[in-house]
Structure formats: C-alpha cells, structure tokens
Amino acid sequence: MTGILYIVATPIGNLDDITFRAIEILKNVDVILAEDTRHSKRLLNHYDINTPLRAFHEHNETQKSADVIDALIAGQSLALISDAGTPLISDPGYVLVRTAKQAGVVVSPIPGPSAMISAMSAAGIATDRFGFFGFLPNKKVARMKAIQAIAHIEQTVIFYESPKRILDCTKDLLSVLGDQRIVCLAKELTKSFETIKTDTLPNLLGYLNEDAAHQKGEFVILISAIDKDNKIAGEEQLDKVLPILLSEMGTSKAAKLAAKITGIDKKYCYQRAIEL
C-alpha cells in the first residue's frame, strides 16, 4: 500500500497559527520535506517534532521528486511544508504533486495559514472575485507590462512583493493605475509589526517614503477591480485613438501606442485593431 503525501500549511509569522491536525501529521509522517530545513527547524522544535527533515526547494525539486515518489510507493508517508504558509502558493511543490498524482499516490491537503487569504480577509477590498499573480517581474519594463495587463481586470488582483522592490513597484502602479485606484499594502502579517494599509496609491507612496522601516517586510498587494465607469471611458478613448493611429502606422505599432495612451492591455488593443 502506498504512503500519503501531505501538503501541510505552516505559520506565516506567529508560531501559534498552526492546526492540531498539522502538528499530528508532522509528528507521524516518515519524513518532512522542507524548503529551508534550518528555518523549519525552529517551528518543529517549538512543537517538539522530531521527524527527519529533508531539503526540498525550487533548485532540487525536479531532481528529488522521483526519489520522493519511490519512497511513497514503497509505503512511506511524507509531508511537504514551505518556509511559511501553504505550499505551492508561490513556493515549490507543483512538480512533486503533479508527479505523485500521475503515479496514483494520494495527495492530502492539511489547510492552514496563507498570506494571500489573510491579507484579503482584512483589506476591505471586494473578495467575491479575485486573481492571484504570484510575484510580478523584477525588471521595470516587464513589471510595467504586467501591471498594464492586469489594470483593467474586473476583479481584485493580488500579488506578492519583496521589501527591495516595494517602493519601485508602488511607483509603477501609480503611473499605470492613476491616483484614484484603491490598493492595499499588507506586510508582516501575524507578526509584531503587522500593518495593513488600504488607500489610494499617492497616500500609500507617502506612507512608504515617510520612514524606511515602512518598506521592510514581505508584502501582499491587493488592487481593487477597475471601476466600470473608468473602463467604459477607457474603451471610448480607445475607439477614438485607434482609427487615427491605424491611418498612420501598422496594426502592431498602433496597438502598442494605443495601450500606452489608454492603459488598456496591448493584446486587447491589438484584437480591437484587427477588427477595425
């Protein structure tokens, strides 16, 4: 009989944010796969969990997955944890879970903390429809393109950002989304300096600039859905500028320029252009 692969959520800050079931699973599996064994050891010591730890991270996931599957098929049960929160959410594990399911191994989720869900619950931004985009690109040009692509989505947009890039990212958000969009910056969730700020981007930029300490910590960013009136205005602007641009240049170039003028996704502008 094959073992079970448990996907175990662990605290994102406060060590008390773990379920009784998660502790029991971690105590009783044969091996715990951890993103950073030194980091995870603190949690395990706190709860007197002595299960063997093995490193399992983005750099060795493909290589190690076959060995893990062999152990599961041989009857061992294993638990996968990340440094914090729910594994696979912008963390390693997808390759392993996919391979395990293909091999007929039972994969069992042990739910618990998630920075994304925690931030969304306290942001004061609509939660009925949302999309999660992980981390935006590091480079400015790529990041700006990513922001332009999500600018007109009719649902709450959520992504993570590091303290090194939070200031530049917020400036880019302001340049694309304008000064009226409501955004939430949530950082250090469940920790001593937990901060959840929901405001316009100019005010959030002021908050980040007023004290260097405000830029420290791992951030969850939530962007409110585009206002329908603003979307209609953008569409009307696109209808006006596209024909003019198309009379002066090729379709691809016109769509790219229209996207810069209106803030609408370039792919959408291109599709509209070829329909004219």
Secondary structure, 3 states (H helix, E strand, C coil): CCCEEEEECECCCCCCCCCHHHHHHHHHCCEEEECCHHHHHHHHHHCCCCCCEEECCCCCHHHHHHHHHHHHHCCCCEEEECCCECCCCCCCCHHHHHHHHHCCCEEEEECCCCHHHHHHHHCCCCCCCEEEEEECCCCHHHHHHHHHHHCCCCCEEEEEECCCCHHHHHHHHHHHHCCCCEEEEEECCCCCCCEEEEEEHHHHHHHHHHCHHHHCCCEEEEECCCCHHHHHHHHHHHHHHHHHHHCCCCHHHHHHHHHHHHCCCHHHHHHHHHHC
